[in-house]
């Protein structure tokens, strides 16, 4: 199963354990394949560098760069497809669906209401981390 994680889902998975973290564990165990793109990885690096995550990074004993590099090593990187604007409320979120389209993803995972409101994109379901974990576990 190929998954594209929106930046908010990736950060939740990387910095906190819990349900989103189970997607990272599944990728490490090769139960799922995570796919990303250079623009999504750049966004991840930028967001992880924000002051609001400093405490969580310190608690993990890692830097934003180390977390981002570890994630980049775990994912397959694709060049995003060129798509017409899809998410009017936040055009930056279009990169998530463009990456998923290029990857032929089975699921797009997000915690962002603007993305979740689409429900699916060209046959790819857009789901929360909890729903993604549920679907991954059903496939085992």
C-alpha positions, 0 to 999 in steps of 0.5 A: 500500500502506497501512502502520501502523508500531508506535512501535518500528518508526517509531523504528528507521526514523527514527533509523537507516537500514537496513531500517526506514528504507527504509519511510520512504524509500518513503513519501517517494517515495509508493510506500507510504502511512504511516498513524498516529493521534494516540495513536501520534504522542503515544507516538512523541514521548514515546519519542523524548524518552527519554534513551536516544535523545539520542545518536542525535538529536544524531548526526542533528543533530535534536531529538525534536520535529523528528523527530516533526514530520517523521513527522507530516507524512509520515503520514495521520492517522486516528481509531483504531477502537474495539476489544476488548482484543487484546494481553493482555501490553501493552494499549497495543499495542492502539492499533496494531491499532485504528489499522490497522483504522481505516486499512484498512491492508494491513500492520501493521509492528512489532518488538514480539513481543507484536504480531508474535505476533498474526500478523494482525488482521482480515486485516491481516498483522502483519510485521517491517520486513524483511518489510514492505520485501520485500512493498513491493519485490514490489509495484513 
